[in-house]
Amino acid sequence: MDESKRRDLNLSGFGSAAGGDYRSVKIDGIGKVEGDLISESFQLNGVATIRGAIRSRQLRVKGKMSVEGDVYSPNFQMEGDIKVHGRMACDEIQLEGLLQLHGDCEAEQFVSRGGFTMDGMLNAERIDILLYGRCQVKEIGGESILVKRSERSLWSKLFQWLIPVFDPRLATGAIEGDNIHLEGTIAQVVRGNRISIGPGCIIERVEYRTELAVHPDAKVNQRIQG
């Protein structure tokens, strides 16, 4: 569509609109979009329900959003509580908050400062996860994979006791990459070239090619070099 003919979509307060091809989409308040949504930019400050898929060059979400389809974007920045019932394919993903994803997640760069659950696989060239909450994913694959535990304050300990989702750990079936450093991770198998298993990890089997370092406060049942 000709860029000059594309409309803007602005919802303020309480509002709803049909899906379609827009130049920019801005929701301030509580909004609902019926159908697939295509735009150059998407910005949410509030609560939104998208009854379809989203394809946008820039996605900025602050608040709570539910997407009933897939999400495609070169740049997706999330702050809040996000639910995606499809899959996500983005160049760069930045998460601060909670993400529930029912499909696979593919990205060049995945940065998380919160918690997430993914029914599918997480694949990214660079993965950087700081554990502020519970993270669960079927499998993880990437070139550089870093999982670290956050500094635990009195408030975080209280939240962990009251709400289990704030328990800062990662649970997954398999992790495969080139350079891997893990903390607070539970996994069946970890495969890679250079692997560091840090404190709080419980790993059933590690398969490494060049280097393996295991912290005293970690448990690895099998270590295989090959």
C-alpha positions in Angstrom: 0.0 0.0 0.0 1.1 3.6 -0.8 2.6 5.0 2.4 0.8 8.3 1.9 -2.6 6.5 1.9 -2.1 4.6 5.1 -4.1 5.8 8.1 -3.0 6.2 11.7 -4.9 4.4 14.4 -5.2 6.2 17.8 -7.2 4.7 20.7 -7.5 6.7 23.9 -9.4 5.8 27.0 -11.7 2.9 26.0 -11.9 2.0 22.4 -11.9 -0.7 19.7 -11.0 -0.8 16.0 -10.8 -3.2 13.1 -7.5 -4.8 12.1 -5.8 -3.6 8.9 -2.8 -1.9 7.4 -1.9 1.3 9.3 1.0 3.7 9.3 1.2 4.0 13.1 -0.9 2.5 15.9 -1.1 4.1 19.4 -3.2 2.9 22.3 -3.4 4.9 25.5 -5.8 3.2 27.9 -7.8 0.1 27.1 -8.1 -1.0 23.5 -9.2 -3.9 21.4 -8.3 -4.6 17.8 -10.4 -7.1 15.8 -8.2 -8.9 13.3 -4.7 -9.0 12.0 -2.7 -5.8 12.4 0.1 -4.4 10.1 1.8 -1.1 10.9 5.1 0.8 10.7 5.0 1.4 14.5 2.9 0.1 17.4 2.9 1.7 20.8 0.8 0.7 23.9 0.5 2.4 27.2 -2.2 0.5 29.0 -4.1 -2.7 28.2 -4.7 -4.1 24.8 -6.3 -7.2 23.2 -5.3 -8.1 19.6 -7.6 -10.7 18.1 -5.2 -11.7 15.4 -1.5 -11.4 14.4 0.8 -8.4 14.6 3.4 -7.3 12.1 5.1 -4.1 12.8 8.6 -2.5 12.3 8.6 -1.3 15.9 6.7 -2.7 18.8 6.6 -0.8 22.1 4.5 -2.2 24.9 4.1 -0.8 28.4 1.3 -2.5 30.3 -0.7 -5.6 29.6 -1.3 -7.1 26.1 -2.8 -10.3 24.7 -2.2 -11.3 21.1 -4.2 -14.2 19.7 -1.9 -14.7 16.7 1.8 -14.5 15.8 4.1 -11.5 16.3 6.6 -10.3 13.7 8.8 -7.3 14.3 12.4 -6.3 13.8 12.3 -4.6 17.3 10.0 -5.7 20.1 10.3 -4.0 23.5 8.0 -5.2 26.3 7.4 -3.9 29.8 4.6 -5.5 31.7 2.5 -8.7 31.2 2.4 -10.1 27.7 0.6 -13.1 26.3 1.1 -14.4 22.8 -0.9 -17.3 21.6 1.1 -17.9 18.5 4.8 -17.6 17.8 7.3 -14.7 17.8 9.8 -13.9 15.1 11.9 -10.7 15.7 15.4 -9.4 15.2 15.6 -8.0 18.7 13.5 -8.8 21.7 13.8 -6.9 25.0 11.6 -8.1 27.9 11.1 -6.5 31.3 8.2 -8.2 33.0 6.4 -11.5 32.3 5.9 -13.2 28.9 3.7 -16.2 28.1 4.3 -17.6 24.7 2.5 -20.6 23.3 4.7 -21.1 20.2 8.4 -20.8 19.3 10.5 -17.7 19.7 13.1 -16.8 17.0 15.4 -13.7 17.2 18.8 -12.4 16.5 19.0 -11.1 20.1 16.9 -12.0 23.1 17.3 -10.0 26.3 15.2 -10.8 29.3 14.9 -9.0 32.7 11.9 -10.8 34.2 10.2 -14.1 33.7 8.7 -16.1 30.9 7.1 -19.4 29.9 7.4 -20.7 26.3 5.7 -23.9 25.1 8.0 -24.0 22.1 11.7 -23.4 21.5 13.9 -20.3 22.0 16.4 -19.7 19.2 18.6 -16.6 19.0 22.1 -15.8 18.1 22.6 -14.0 21.4 20.6 -14.9 24.5 21.0 -12.8 27.7 18.7 -13.8 30.6 18.8 -12.2 34.0 16.6 -14.2 36.3 14.1 -12.0 38.1 11.4 -14.6 37.9 10.6 -18.1 36.9 11.6 -19.0 33.3 10.5 -22.1 31.5 11.1 -23.1 27.9 11.1 -26.4 25.9 14.6 -26.0 24.5 17.2 -23.2 23.9 19.6 -22.8 21.0 22.0 -20.0 20.2 25.6 -19.0 19.7 26.1 -17.1 22.9 23.9 -18.0 25.9 24.2 -16.2 29.2 21.8 -17.0 32.2 22.5 -15.2 35.4 20.7 -14.9 38.7 19.7 -11.4 39.8 20.7 -9.8 43.1 18.1 -10.9 45.6 16.7 -8.2 47.8 14.4 -8.7 50.8 11.4 -7.8 48.6 12.4 -10.4 46.0 12.6 -13.1 48.7 9.2 -12.1 50.0 7.7 -12.3 46.4 9.3 -15.7 45.9 7.6 -17.0 49.1 4.2 -15.4 48.3 4.1 -15.9 44.5 6.1 -18.9 43.0 6.4 -17.2 39.6 9.0 -14.9 41.2 11.3 -17.8 42.0 14.3 -16.9 39.9 15.3 -20.0 38.0 15.3 -21.4 34.5 13.9 -24.8 33.6 14.4 -26.4 30.2 14.9 -29.7 28.5 18.0 -28.9 26.4 20.4 -26.0 25.9 22.8 -26.0 22.9 25.2 -23.3 21.8 28.9 -22.3 21.3 29.6 -20.2 24.5 27.3 -21.0 27.4 27.3 -19.7 31.0 24.5 -20.8 33.3 23.3 -19.9 36.8 20.1 -21.1 38.5 19.3 -23.5 35.7 17.7 -26.9 35.7 18.2 -28.8 32.4 18.4 -32.4 31.1 21.2 -31.8 28.7 23.6 -28.9 27.9 25.7 -29.1 24.7 28.4 -26.7 23.6 32.0 -25.7 22.9 32.9 -23.7 26.0 30.5 -24.2 28.9 30.4 -22.8 32.4 28.0 -24.2 34.9 27.5 -21.7 37.7 25.8 -21.7 41.2 22.3 -23.1 41.6 22.4 -25.3 38.5 21.2 -28.9 38.3 22.2 -30.5 35.0 21.7 -34.2 34.1 24.3 -34.3 31.3 26.8 -31.9 29.9 28.4 -32.5 26.5 31.3 -30.2 25.7 34.1 -29.9 23.1 36.7 -27.6 24.5 36.2 -26.3 28.0 34.0 -27.1 31.0 33.9 -25.3 34.3 31.5 -26.4 37.1 30.9 -24.3 40.2 31.0 -26.1 43.6 27.4 -25.0 44.2 26.2 -26.8 41.0 25.3 -30.4 40.3 26.2 -32.2 37.0 25.5 -35.9 36.9 27.3 -36.7 33.6 30.2 -34.9 31.9 31.1 -36.0 28.4 33.8 -34.5 26.2 33.8 -35.2 22.5 
